[in-house]
Amino acid sequence: MKAVRFHEYGDPDVLRYEDVDEPVPGAGQVRVRVAATTFNGVDGNIRAGFMQDPMPLTLPHVPGLDVAGSVDALGEGVRGLEVGDRVVGFLPFVDDGASAEYVLAPAEILAPAPTSIPLADAAALPLVGLTAWQALFDHAELKAGQRILVSGAGGAVGGYAVQLAKAAGAHVIATGSPRSGDRLKAAGADEVIDHTATEVTTAVTEPVDVLLNLAPITPAEFAALATLVRDGGVVVSATVWMPAPADEERGVRAIDLFVRSDAGQLSELVARVDRGELTVDVAERVSLTDLASIHARAAAGTLSGKVIVLPAGA
């Protein structure tokens, strides 16, 4: 089969499109014929070697943490799945990913794919959707009537966070650039702040219960945003390189989010997509042969929106 791998850490040019042996599922695994994977920011950090301590890899490594596709073969002991089932999943960080024609996945991490959107587009849901869900509900414990500030809402996680927070009955304040303003309003944001033109700490005039930071801001900027959180509130950070600031005197909790695979939560997200309650936004569809250029654009800061990656010829 064809796959993209890197044999050493480095710049995007270490990614090679090459022939790889087709994987054979072991006990508890399924082989998925890949309809699409995606590019996530963490993919670039992993490829560059910045995540070696928390995510030790065996090289060469196939990137691609999201998968949408159809079950192609079952390993021993797998129950509840059949060959031909359409599935989505968030793959383990340290295993070979879905930038290939086939990928192995633990059966327990897979959920039925949405039926209301193309199967390939469903790859845009797992990692970022789970990140938003876990930030809001597992960690922030967001409730109806609360106020939430989503910093850096213009990205893929932010789009889901805004939709989910609004559906939960929260008052949603979202920061983004001018190019994301209309999209954030359509997602349900009650207030949209253009952080390129306005000081967020000035624009937010009432305390918030939850601050969710998704933006690559400085520690000083993060600390300033945290002053907007009411006493007893919570700060959640999805930027793993920068810890969330707590304020023990005011009872403000700080949580550093490390997303985990959860088939139950992913199934709930899929159900919301199929009920028309959650929109999967795809900015670009590219061939697996062009994956290195996507990594390069991301490194240069010129990539915008969620990119799904299709097997060559798909």
C-alpha positions as protocol buffer text, in pm:
chain_id: "A"
residue {
  index: 1
  type: MET
  ca { x: 0 y: 0 z: 0 }
}
residue {
  index: 2
  type: LYS
  ca { x: 97 y: 366 z: -23 }
}
residue {
  index: 3
  type: ALA
  ca { x: 161 y: 573 z: 288 }
}
residue {
  index: 4
  type: VAL
  ca { x: 339 y: 886 z: 402 }
}
residue {
  index: 5
  type: ARG
  ca { x: 608 y: 828 z: 664 }
}
residue {
  index: 6
  type: PHE
  ca { x: 898 y: 1009 z: 825 }
}
residue {
  index: 7
  type: HIS
  ca { x: 1216 y: 815 z: 900 }
}
residue {
  index: 8
  type: GLU
  ca { x: 1368 y: 1094 z: 1108 }
}
residue {
  index: 9
  type: TYR
  ca { x: 1241 y: 1403 z: 1287 }
}
residue {
  index: 10
  type: GLY
  ca { x: 1275 y: 1734 z: 1107 }
}
residue {
  index: 11
  type: ASP
  ca { x: 1120 y: 1982 z: 865 }
}
residue {
  index: 12
  type: PRO
  ca { x: 827 y: 1887 z: 640 }
}
residue {
  index: 13
  type: ASP
  ca { x: 1063 y: 1755 z: 374 }
}
residue {
  index: 14
  type: VAL
  ca { x: 1129 y: 1447 z: 590 }
}
residue {
  index: 15
  type: LEU
  ca { x: 783 y: 1321 z: 490 }
}
residue {
  index: 16
  type: ARG
  ca { x: 804 y: 1054 z: 220 }
}
residue {
  index: 17
  type: TYR
  ca { x: 525 y: 908 z: 7 }
}
residue {
  index: 18
  type: GLU
  ca { x: 626 y: 544 z: -31 }
}
residue {
  index: 19
  type: ASP
  ca { x: 531 y: 178 z: -47 }
}
residue {
  index: 20
  type: VAL
  ca { x: 461 y: 14 z: 289 }
}
residue {
  index: 21
  type: ASP
  ca { x: 347 y: -336 z: 378 }
}
residue {
  index: 22
  type: GLU
  ca { x: -27 y: -362 z: 432 }
}
residue {
  index: 23
  type: PRO
  ca { x: -86 y: -398 z: 807 }
}
residue {
  index: 24
  type: VAL
  ca { x: -242 y: -713 z: 957 }
}
residue {
  index: 25
  type: PRO
  ca { x: -483 y: -665 z: 1248 }
}
residue {
  index: 26
  type: GLY
  ca { x: -392 y: -828 z: 1578 }
}
residue {
  index: 27
  type: ALA
  ca { x: -620 y: -922 z: 1864 }
}
residue {
  index: 28
  type: GLY
  ca { x: -868 y: -644 z: 1937 }
}
residue {
  index: 29
  type: GLN
  ca { x: -775 y: -450 z: 1625 }
}
residue {
  index: 30
  type: VAL
  ca { x: -947 y: -376 z: 1298 }
}
residue {
  index: 31
  type: ARG
  ca { x: -798 y: -273 z: 967 }
}
residue {
  index: 32
  type: VAL
  ca { x: -965 y: 33 z: 823 }
}
residue {
  index: 33
  type: ARG
  ca { x: -959 y: 123 z: 456 }
}
residue {
  index: 34
  type: VAL
  ca { x: -893 y: 497 z: 484 }
}
residue {
  index: 35
  type: ALA
  ca { x: -1138 y: 737 z: 322 }
}
residue {
  index: 36
  type: ALA
  ca { x: -956 y: 1035 z: 475 }
}
residue {
  index: 37
  type: THR
  ca { x: -738 y: 1154 z: 756 }
}
residue {
  index: 38
  type: THR
  ca { x: -661 y: 1515 z: 851 }
}
residue {
  index: 39
  type: PHE
  ca { x: -384 y: 1755 z: 938 }
}
residue {
  index: 40
  type: ASN
  ca { x: -377 y: 1871 z: 1299 }
}
residue {
  index: 41
  type: GLY
  ca { x: -132 y: 2118 z: 1446 }
}
residue {
  index: 42
  type: VAL
  ca { x: 7 y: 1850 z: 1676 }
}
residue {
  index: 43
  type: ASP
  ca { x: 108 y: 1649 z: 1366 }
}
residue {
  index: 44
  type: GLY
  ca { x: 364 y: 1915 z: 1283 }
}
residue {
  index: 45
  type: ASN
  ca { x: 499 y: 1918 z: 1638 }
}
residue {
  index: 46
  type: ILE
  ca { x: 529 y: 1539 z: 1640 }
}
residue {
  index: 47
  type: ARG
  ca { x: 707 y: 1533 z: 1302 }
}
residue {
  index: 48
  type: ALA
  ca { x: 947 y: 1806 z: 1412 }
}
residue {
  index: 49
  type: GLY
  ca { x: 1045 y: 1605 z: 1720 }
}
residue {
  index: 50
  type: PHE
  ca { x: 899 y: 1843 z: 1978 }
}
residue {
  index: 51
  type: MET
  ca { x: 679 y: 1574 z: 2138 }
}
residue {
  index: 52
  type: GLN
  ca { x: 931 y: 1293 z: 2184 }
}
residue {
  index: 53
  type: ASP
  ca { x: 906 y: 1282 z: 2564 }
}
residue {
  index: 54
  type: PRO
  ca { x: 527 y: 1251 z: 2598 }
}
residue {
  index: 55
  type: MET
  ca { x: 487 y: 1064 z: 2268 }
}
residue {
  index: 56
  type: PRO
  ca { x: 783 y: 832 z: 2202 }
}
residue {
  index: 57
  type: LEU
  ca { x: 757 y: 691 z: 1850 }
}
residue {
  index: 58
  type: THR
  ca { x: 913 y: 401 z: 1666 }
}
residue {
  index: 59
  type: LEU
  ca { x: 1052 y: 536 z: 1339 }
}
residue {
  index: 60
  type: PRO
  ca { x: 964 y: 530 z: 1056 }
}
residue {
  index: 61
  type: HIS
  ca { x: 622 y: 662 z: 1155 }
}
residue {
  index: 62
  type: VAL
  ca { x: 300 y: 722 z: 964 }
}
residue {
  index: 63
  type: PRO
  ca { x: 125 y: 1044 z: 1084 }
}
residue {
  index: 64
  type: GLY
  ca { x: -248 y: 1110 z: 1085 }
}
residue {
  index: 65
  type: LEU
  ca { x: -444 y: 1092 z: 1410 }
}
residue {
  index: 66
  type: ASP
  ca { x: -795 y: 1112 z: 1265 }
}
residue {
  index: 67
  type: VAL
  ca { x: -947 y: 842 z: 1051 }
}
residue {
  index: 68
  type: ALA
  ca { x: -1269 y: 800 z: 858 }
}
residue {
  index: 69
  type: GLY
  ca { x: -1315 y: 488 z: 653 }
}
residue {
  index: 70
  type: SER
  ca { x: -1463 y: 141 z: 629 }
}
residue {
  index: 71
  type: VAL
  ca { x: -1373 y: -170 z: 824 }
}
residue {
  index: 72
  type: ASP
  ca { x: -1165 y: -396 z: 597 }
}
residue {
  index: 73
  type: ALA
  ca { x: -1058 y: -679 z: 828 }
}
residue {
  index: 74
  type: LEU
  ca { x: -1116 y: -789 z: 1189 }
}
residue {
  index: 75
  type: GLY
  ca { x: -860 y: -910 z: 1439 }
}
residue {
  index: 76
  type: GLU
  ca { x: -922 y: -1188 z: 1686 }
}
residue {
  index: 77
  type: GLY
  ca { x: -1180 y: -1114 z: 1952 }
}
residue {
  index: 78
  type: VAL
  ca { x: -1337 y: -810 z: 1789 }
}
residue {
  index: 79
  type: ARG
  ca { x: -1711 y: -786 z: 1853 }
}
residue {
  index: 80
  type: GLY
  ca { x: -1970 y: -532 z: 1744 }
}
residue {
  index: 81
  type: LEU
  ca { x: -1803 y: -444 z: 1414 }
}
residue {
  index: 82
  type: GLU
  ca { x: -1837 y: -602 z: 1071 }
}
residue {
  index: 83
  type: VAL
  ca { x: -1639 y: -575 z: 751 }
}
residue {
  index: 84
  type: GLY
  ca { x: -1784 y: -284 z: 554 }
}
residue {
  index: 85
  type: ASP
  ca { x: -1892 y: -78 z: 856 }
}
residue {
  index: 86
  type: ARG
  ca { x: -1825 y: 294 z: 810 }
}
residue {
  index: 87
  type: VAL
  ca { x: -1635 y: 428 z: 1110 }
}
residue {
  index: 88
  type: VAL
  ca { x: -1450 y: 726 z: 1251 }
}
residue {
  index: 89
  type: GLY
  ca { x: -1187 y: 737 z: 1523 }
}
residue {
  index: 90
  type: PHE
  ca { x: -909 y: 923 z: 1702 }
}
residue {
  index: 91
  type: LEU
  ca { x: -604 y: 698 z: 1677 }
}
residue {
  index: 92
  type: PRO
  ca { x: -340 y: 647 z: 1949 }
}
residue {
  index: 93
  type: PHE
  ca { x: -62 y: 907 z: 1931 }
}
residue {
  index: 94
  type: VAL
  ca { x: 225 y: 659 z: 1928 }
}
residue {
  index: 95
  type: ASP
  ca { x: 85 y: 411 z: 1674 }
}
residue {
  index: 96
  type: ASP
  ca { x: 108 y: 447 z: 1297 }
}
residue {
  index: 97
  type: GLY
  ca { x: -161 y: 684 z: 1176 }
}
residue {
  index: 98
  type: ALA
  ca { x: -400 y: 712 z: 885 }
}
residue {
  index: 99
  type: SER
  ca { x: -185 y: 891 z: 625 }
}
residue {
  index: 100
  type: ALA
  ca { x: -205 y: 568 z: 430 }
}
residue {
  index: 101
  type: GLU
  ca { x: -442 y: 354 z: 231 }
}
residue {
  index: 102
  type: TYR
  ca { x: -503 y: 128 z: 533 }
}
residue {
  index: 103
  type: VAL
  ca { x: -455 y: 172 z: 908 }
}
residue {
  index: 104
  type: LEU
  ca { x: -490 y: -47 z: 1215 }
}
residue {
  index: 105
  type: ALA
  ca { x: -712 y: 80 z: 1496 }
}
residue {
  index: 106
  type: PRO
  ca { x: -809 y: -57 z: 1838 }
}
residue {
  index: 107
  type: ALA
  ca { x: -1172 y: -161 z: 1793 }
}
residue {
  index: 108
  type: GLU
  ca { x: -1280 y: 17 z: 2111 }
}
residue {
  index: 109
  type: ILE
  ca { x: -1184 y: 365 z: 1985 }
}
residue {
  index: 110
  type: LEU
  ca { x: -1406 y: 352 z: 1676 }
}
residue {
  index: 111
  type: ALA
  ca { x: -1755 y: 499 z: 1642 }
}
residue {
  index: 112
  type: PRO
  ca { x: -2008 y: 471 z: 1359 }
}
residue {
  index: 113
  type: ALA
  ca { x: -1946 y: 743 z: 1102 }
}
residue {
  index: 114
  type: PRO
  ca { x: -2206 y: 1014 z: 1039 }
}
residue {
  index: 115
  type: THR
  ca { x: -2451 y: 928 z: 763 }
}
residue {
  index: 116
  type: SER
  ca { x: -2549 y: 1286 z: 677 }
}
residue {
  index: 117
  type: ILE
  ca { x: -2210 y: 1399 z: 540 }
}
residue {
  index: 118
  type: PRO
  ca { x: -1954 y: 1239 z: 305 }
}
residue {
  index: 119
  type: LEU
  ca { x: -1747 y: 972 z: 480 }
}
residue {
  index: 120
  type: ALA
  ca { x: -1421 y: 1150 z: 401 }
}
residue {
  index: 121
  type: ASP
  ca { x: -1543 y: 1475 z: 556 }
}
residue {
  index: 122
  type: ALA
  ca { x: -1615 y: 1290 z: 881 }
}
residue {
  index: 123
  type: ALA
  ca { x: -1238 y: 1270 z: 939 }
}
residue {
  index: 124
  type: ALA
  ca { x: -1258 y: 1636 z: 1040 }
}
residue {
  index: 125
  type: LEU
  ca { x: -1453 y: 1546 z: 1354 }
}
residue {
  index: 126
  type: PRO
  ca { x: -1270 y: 1312 z: 1597 }
}
residue {
  index: 127
  type: LEU
  ca { x: -965 y: 1483 z: 1749 }
}
residue {
  index: 128
  type: VAL
  ca { x: -1085 y: 1842 z: 1743 }
}
residue {
  index: 129
  type: GLY
  ca { x: -1443 y: 1753 z: 1833 }
}
residue {
  index: 130
  type: LEU
  ca { x: -1328 y: 1547 z: 2130 }
}
residue {
  index: 131
  type: THR
  ca { x: -1093 y: 1824 z: 2238 }
}
residue {
  index: 132
  type: ALA
  ca { x: -1381 y: 2073 z: 2245 }
}
residue {
  index: 133
  type: TRP
  ca { x: -1617 y: 1830 z: 2421 }
}
residue {
  index: 134
  type: GLN
  ca { x: -1370 y: 1733 z: 2692 }
}
residue {
  index: 135
  type: ALA
  ca { x: -1263 y: 2093 z: 2752 }
}
residue {
  index: 136
  type: LEU
  ca { x: -1621 y: 2212 z: 2797 }
}
residue {
  index: 137
  type: PHE
  ca { x: -1787 y: 1924 z: 2978 }
}
residue {
  index: 138
  type: ASP
  ca { x: -1524 y: 1697 z: 3135 }
}
residue {
  index: 139
  type: HIS
  ca { x: -1305 y: 1976 z: 3266 }
}
residue {
  index: 140
  type: ALA
  ca { x: -1489 y: 2310 z: 3272 }
}
residue {
  index: 141
  type: GLU
  ca { x: -1820 y: 2141 z: 3362 }
}
residue {
  index: 142
  type: LEU
  ca { x: -2000 y: 2406 z: 3157 }
}
residue {
  index: 143
  type: LYS
  ca { x: -2365 y: 2460 z: 3243 }
}
residue {
  index: 144
  type: ALA
  ca { x: -2657 y: 2650 z: 3095 }
}
residue {
  index: 145
  type: GLY
  ca { x: -2656 y: 3019 z: 3182 }
}
residue {
  index: 146
  type: GLN
  ca { x: -2281 y: 3042 z: 3231 }
}
residue {
  index: 147
  type: ARG
  ca { x: -2055 y: 3277 z: 3040 }
}
residue {
  index: 148
  type: ILE
  ca { x: -1759 y: 3136 z: 2847 }
}
residue {
  index: 149
  type: LEU
  ca { x: -1474 y: 3311 z: 2667 }
}
residue {
  index: 150
  type: VAL
  ca { x: -1321 y: 3103 z: 2388 }
}
residue {
  index: 151
  type: SER
  ca { x: -983 y: 3253 z: 2303 }
}
residue {
  index: 152
  type: GLY
  ca { x: -862 y: 3157 z: 1957 }
}
residue {
  index: 153
  type: ALA
  ca { x: -1203 y: 3038 z: 1848 }
}
residue {
  index: 154
  type: GLY
  ca { x: -1128 y: 3075 z: 1478 }
}
residue {
  index: 155
  type: GLY
  ca { x: -957 y: 2736 z: 1454 }
}
residue {
  index: 156
  type: ALA
  ca { x: -1113 y: 2393 z: 1415 }
}
residue {
  index: 157
  type: VAL
  ca { x: -1142 y: 2321 z: 1789 }
}
residue {
  index: 158
  type: GLY
  ca { x: -1287 y: 2665 z: 1846 }
}
residue {
  index: 159
  type: GLY
  ca { x: -1559 y: 2612 z: 1589 }
}
residue {
  index: 160
  type: TYR
  ca { x: -1680 y: 2302 z: 1768 }
}
residue {
  index: 161
  type: ALA
  ca { x: -1639 y: 2463 z: 2112 }
}
residue {
  index: 162
  type: VAL
  ca { x: -1860 y: 2756 z: 2013 }
}
residue {
  index: 163
  type: GLN
  ca { x: -2129 y: 2528 z: 1870 }
}
residue {
  index: 164
  type: LEU
  ca { x: -2127 y: 2293 z: 2169 }
}
residue {
  index: 165
  type: ALA
  ca { x: -2120 y: 2571 z: 2429 }
}
residue {
  index: 166
  type: LYS
  ca { x: -2411 y: 2749 z: 2264 }
}
residue {
  index: 167
  type: ALA
  ca { x: -2609 y: 2425 z: 2245 }
}
residue {
  index: 168
  type: ALA
  ca { x: -2546 y: 2379 z: 2619 }
}
residue {
  index: 169
  type: GLY
  ca { x: -2716 y: 2713 z: 2687 }
}
residue {
  index: 170
  type: ALA
  ca { x: -2405 y: 2919 z: 2764 }
}
residue {
  index: 171
  type: HIS
  ca { x: -2339 y: 3281 z: 2668 }
}
residue {
  index: 172
  type: VAL
  ca { x: -2048 y: 3246 z: 2427 }
}
residue {
  index: 173
  type: ILE
  ca { x: -1782 y: 3513 z: 2370 }
}
residue {
  index: 174
  type: ALA
  ca { x: -1538 y: 3419 z: 2094 }
}
residue {
  index: 175
  type: THR
  ca { x: -1215 y: 3584 z: 1987 }
}
residue {
  index: 176
  type: GLY
  ca { x: -1086 y: 3551 z: 1634 }
}
residue {
  index: 177
  type: SER
  ca { x: -947 y: 3735 z: 1335 }
}
residue {
  index: 178
  type: PRO
  ca { x: -1158 y: 3925 z: 1080 }
}
residue {
  index: 179
  type: ARG
  ca { x: -1161 y: 3625 z: 846 }
}
residue {
  index: 180
  type: SER
  ca { x: -1330 y: 3406 z: 1110 }
}
residue {
  index: 181
  type: GLY
  ca { x: -1585 y: 3655 z: 1244 }
}
residue {
  index: 182
  type: ASP
  ca { x: -1879 y: 3561 z: 1023 }
}
residue {
  index: 183
  type: ARG
  ca { x: -1815 y: 3189 z: 1074 }
}
residue {
  index: 184
  type: LEU
  ca { x: -1811 y: 3230 z: 1452 }
}
residue {
  index: 185
  type: LYS
  ca { x: -2139 y: 3422 z: 1446 }
}
residue {
  index: 186
  type: ALA
  ca { x: -2292 y: 3147 z: 1232 }
}
residue {
  index: 187
  type: ALA
  ca { x: -2165 y: 2890 z: 1483 }
}
residue {
  index: 188
  type: GLY
  ca { x: -2364 y: 3063 z: 1755 }
}
residue {
  index: 189
  type: ALA
  ca { x: -2127 y: 3304 z: 1927 }
}
residue {
  index: 190
  type: ASP
  ca { x: -2318 y: 3574 z: 2117 }
}
residue {
  index: 191
  type: GLU
  ca { x: -2022 y: 3810 z: 2098 }
}
residue {
  index: 192
  type: VAL
  ca { x: -1728 y: 3804 z: 1859 }
}
residue {
  index: 193
  type: ILE
  ca { x: -1414 y: 4003 z: 1943 }
}
residue {
  index: 194
  type: ASP
  ca { x: -1160 y: 4083 z: 1671 }
}
residue {
  index: 195
  type: HIS
  ca { x: -842 y: 4034 z: 1871 }
}
residue {
  index: 196
  type: THR
  ca { x: -638 y: 4204 z: 1595 }
}
residue {
  index: 197
  type: ALA
  ca { x: -818 y: 4533 z: 1650 }
}
residue {
  index: 198
  type: THR
  ca { x: -945 y: 4523 z: 2009 }
}
residue {
  index: 199
  type: GLU
  ca { x: -792 y: 4448 z: 2348 }
}
residue {
  index: 200
  type: VAL
  ca { x: -986 y: 4144 z: 2468 }
}
residue {
  index: 201
  type: THR
  ca { x: -949 y: 4232 z: 2836 }
}
residue {
  index: 202
  type: THR
  ca { x: -1118 y: 4564 z: 2764 }
}
residue {
  index: 203
  type: ALA
  ca { x: -1387 y: 4427 z: 2535 }
}
residue {
  index: 204
  type: VAL
  ca { x: -1511 y: 4170 z: 2789 }
}
residue {
  index: 205
  type: THR
  ca { x: -1706 y: 4388 z: 3033 }
}
residue {
  index: 206
  type: GLU
  ca { x: -1846 y: 4120 z: 3267 }
}
residue {
  index: 207
  type: PRO
  ca { x: -1666 y: 3828 z: 3431 }
}
residue {
  index: 208
  type: VAL
  ca { x: -1684 y: 3487 z: 3266 }
}
residue {
  index: 209
  type: ASP
  ca { x: -1729 y: 3151 z: 3435 }
}
residue {
  index: 210
  type: VAL
  ca { x: -1500 y: 2968 z: 3193 }
}
residue {
  index: 211
  type: LEU
  ca { x: -1195 y: 3070 z: 2989 }
}
residue {
  index: 212
  type: LEU
  ca { x: -1095 y: 2823 z: 2719 }
}
residue {
  index: 213
  type: ASN
  ca { x: -769 y: 2915 z: 2550 }
}
residue {
  index: 214
  type: LEU
  ca { x: -690 y: 2766 z: 2209 }
}
residue {
  index: 215
  type: ALA
  ca { x: -457 y: 3040 z: 2086 }
}
residue {
  index: 216
  type: PRO
  ca { x: -75 y: 3061 z: 2078 }
}
residue {
  index: 217
  type: ILE
  ca { x: -62 y: 3360 z: 2312 }
}
residue {
  index: 218
  type: THR
  ca { x: 215 y: 3457 z: 2552 }
}
residue {
  index: 219
  type: PRO
  ca { x: 207 y: 3362 z: 2921 }
}
residue {
  index: 220
  type: ALA
  ca { x: 152 y: 3731 z: 3005 }
}
residue {
  index: 221
  type: GLU
  ca { x: -145 y: 3751 z: 2769 }
}
residue {
  index: 222
  type: PHE
  ca { x: -286 y: 3428 z: 2915 }
}
residue {
  index: 223
  type: ALA
  ca { x: -252 y: 3563 z: 3269 }
}
residue {
  index: 224
  type: ALA
  ca { x: -431 y: 3884 z: 3166 }
}
residue {
  index: 225
  type: LEU
  ca { x: -720 y: 3687 z: 3016 }
}
residue {
  index: 226
  type: ALA
  ca { x: -744 y: 3479 z: 3334 }
}
residue {
  index: 227
  type: THR
  ca { x: -828 y: 3795 z: 3531 }
}
residue {
  index: 228
  type: LEU
  ca { x: -1159 y: 3798 z: 3342 }
}
residue {
  index: 229
  type: VAL
  ca { x: -1265 y: 3475 z: 3514 }
}
residue {
  index: 230
  type: ARG
  ca { x: -1493 y: 3519 z: 3812 }
}
residue {
  index: 231
  type: ASP
  ca { x: -1403 y: 3391 z: 4157 }
}
residue {
  index: 232
  type: GLY
  ca { x: -1454 y: 3016 z: 4161 }
}
residue {
  index: 233
  type: GLY
  ca { x: -1435 y: 2988 z: 3782 }
}
residue {
  index: 234
  type: VAL
  ca { x: -1208 y: 2776 z: 3566 }
}
residue {
  index: 235
  type: VAL
  ca { x: -934 y: 2824 z: 3305 }
}
residue {
  index: 236
  type: VAL
  ca { x: -881 y: 2543 z: 3053 }
}
residue {
  index: 237
  type: SER
  ca { x: -582 y: 2537 z: 2819 }
}
residue {
  index: 238
  type: ALA
  ca { x: -552 y: 2321 z: 2510 }
}
residue {
  index: 239
  type: THR
  ca { x: -208 y: 2468 z: 2433 }
}
residue {
  index: 240
  type: VAL
  ca { x: 13 y: 2200 z: 2585 }
}
residue {
  index: 241
  type: TRP
  ca { x: 328 y: 2411 z: 2569 }
}
residue {
  index: 242
  type: MET
  ca { x: 188 y: 2669 z: 2813 }
}
residue {
  index: 243
  type: PRO
  ca { x: 27 y: 2579 z: 3147 }
}
residue {
  index: 244
  type: ALA
  ca { x: -306 y: 2737 z: 3237 }
}
residue {
  index: 245
  type: PRO
  ca { x: -274 y: 3006 z: 3506 }
}
residue {
  index: 246
  type: ALA
  ca { x: -459 y: 2940 z: 3833 }
}
residue {
  index: 247
  type: ASP
  ca { x: -555 y: 3187 z: 4105 }
}
residue {
  index: 248
  type: GLU
  ca { x: -584 y: 3003 z: 4434 }
}
residue {
  index: 249
  type: GLU
  ca { x: -679 y: 3314 z: 4628 }
}
residue {
  index: 250
  type: ARG
  ca { x: -988 y: 3359 z: 4410 }
}
residue {
  index: 251
  type: GLY
  ca { x: -1058 y: 2988 z: 4378 }
}
residue {
  index: 252
  type: VAL
  ca { x: -995 y: 2987 z: 4001 }
}
residue {
  index: 253
  type: ARG
  ca { x: -904 y: 2637 z: 3884 }
}
residue {
  index: 254
  type: ALA
  ca { x: -653 y: 2576 z: 3604 }
}
residue {
  index: 255
  type: ILE
  ca { x: -665 y: 2270 z: 3380 }
}
residue {
  index: 256
  type: ASP
  ca { x: -421 y: 2163 z: 3109 }
}
residue {
  index: 257
  type: LEU
  ca { x: -615 y: 1953 z: 2862 }
}
residue {
  index: 258
  type: PHE
  ca { x: -466 y: 1640 z: 2706 }
}
residue {
  index: 259
  type: VAL
  ca { x: -731 y: 1499 z: 2475 }
}
residue {
  index: 260
  type: ARG
  ca { x: -809 y: 1128 z: 2495 }
}
residue {
  index: 261
  type: SER
  ca { x: -990 y: 894 z: 2261 }
}
residue {
  index: 262
  type: ASP
  ca { x: -1346 y: 820 z: 2375 }
}
residue {
  index: 263
  type: ALA
  ca { x: -1580 y: 628 z: 2145 }
}
residue {
  index: 264
  type: GLY
  ca { x: -1885 y: 715 z: 2355 }
}
residue {
  index: 265
  type: GLN
  ca { x: -1824 y: 1087 z: 2333 }
}
residue {
  index: 266
  type: LEU
  ca { x: -1740 y: 1057 z: 1964 }
}
residue {
  index: 267
  type: SER
  ca { x: -2068 y: 872 z: 1906 }
}
residue {
  index: 268
  type: GLU
  ca { x: -2254 y: 1160 z: 2072 }
}
residue {
  index: 269
  type: LEU
  ca { x: -2078 y: 1409 z: 1845 }
}
residue {
  index: 270
  type: VAL
  ca { x: -2170 y: 1196 z: 1542 }
}
residue {
  index: 271
  type: ALA
  ca { x: -2533 y: 1184 z: 1656 }
}
residue {
  index: 272
  type: ARG
  ca { x: -2540 y: 1562 z: 1679 }
}
residue {
  index: 273
  type: VAL
  ca { x: -2399 y: 1590 z: 1328 }
}
residue {
  index: 274
  type: ASP
  ca { x: -2670 y: 1359 z: 1195 }
}
residue {
  index: 275
  type: ARG
  ca { x: -2941 y: 1555 z: 1379 }
}
residue {
  index: 276
  type: GLY
  ca { x: -2817 y: 1875 z: 1219 }
}
residue {
  index: 277
  type: GLU
  ca { x: -2707 y: 2017 z: 1555 }
}
residue {
  index: 278
  type: LEU
  ca { x: -2333 y: 2021 z: 1482 }
}
residue {
  index: 279
  type: THR
  ca { x: -2166 y: 2137 z: 1162 }
}
residue {
  index: 280
  type: VAL
  ca { x: -1847 y: 1974 z: 1035 }
}
residue {
  index: 281
  type: ASP
  ca { x: -1646 y: 2245 z: 864 }
}
residue {
  index: 282
  type: VAL
  ca { x: -1392 y: 2142 z: 600 }
}
residue {
  index: 283
  type: ALA
  ca { x: -1175 y: 2416 z: 451 }
}
residue {
  index: 284
  type: GLU
  ca { x: -967 y: 2207 z: 209 }
}
residue {
  index: 285
  type: ARG
  ca { x: -941 y: 1858 z: 66 }
}
residue {
  index: 286
  type: VAL
  ca { x: -596 y: 1750 z: -53 }
}
residue {
  index: 287
  type: SER
  ca { x: -428 y: 1434 z: -177 }
}
residue {
  index: 288
  type: LEU
  ca { x: -202 y: 1227 z: 45 }
}
residue {
  index: 289
  type: THR
  ca { x: 73 y: 1302 z: -204 }
}
residue {
  index: 290
  type: ASP
  ca { x: 50 y: 1669 z: -103 }
}
residue {
  index: 291
  type: LEU
  ca { x: 72 y: 1613 z: 274 }
}
residue {
  index: 292
  type: ALA
  ca { x: 425 y: 1755 z: 301 }
}
residue {
  index: 293
  type: SER
  ca { x: 309 y: 2083 z: 148 }
}
residue {
  index: 294
  type: ILE
  ca { x: 30 y: 2107 z: 409 }
}
residue {
  index: 295
  type: HIS
  ca { x: 288 y: 2060 z: 686 }
}
residue {
  index: 296
  type: ALA
  ca { x: 500 y: 2332 z: 524 }
}
residue {
  index: 297
  type: ARG
  ca { x: 209 y: 2575 z: 500 }
}
residue {
  index: 298
  type: ALA
  ca { x: 121 y: 2511 z: 863 }
}
residue {
  index: 299
  type: ALA
  ca { x: 482 y: 2577 z: 968 }
}
residue {
  index: 300
  type: ALA
  ca { x: 474 y: 2902 z: 771 }
}
residue {
  index: 301
  type: GLY
  ca { x: 147 y: 3008 z: 933 }
}
residue {
  index: 302
  type: THR
  ca { x: -44 y: 3019 z: 604 }
}
residue {
  index: 303
  type: LEU
  ca { x: -284 y: 2731 z: 668 }
}
residue {
  index: 304
  type: SER
  ca { x: -640 y: 2823 z: 759 }
}
residue {
  index: 305
  type: GLY
  ca { x: -925 y: 2593 z: 854 }
}
residue {
  index: 306
  type: LYS
  ca { x: -954 y: 2217 z: 872 }
}
residue {
  index: 307
  type: VAL
  ca { x: -776 y: 2019 z: 601 }
}
residue {
  index: 308
  type: ILE
  ca { x: -872 y: 1662 z: 522 }
}
residue {
  index: 309
  type: VAL
  ca { x: -626 y: 1436 z: 343 }
}
residue {
  index: 310
  type: LEU
  ca { x: -750 y: 1181 z: 89 }
}
residue {
  index: 311
  type: PRO
  ca { x: -572 y: 873 z: -48 }
}
residue {
  index: 312
  type: ALA
  ca { x: -424 y: 942 z: -391 }
}
residue {
  index: 313
  type: GLY
  ca { x: -687 y: 910 z: -661 }
}
residue {
  index: 314
  type: ALA
  ca { x: -981 y: 937 z: -419 }
}
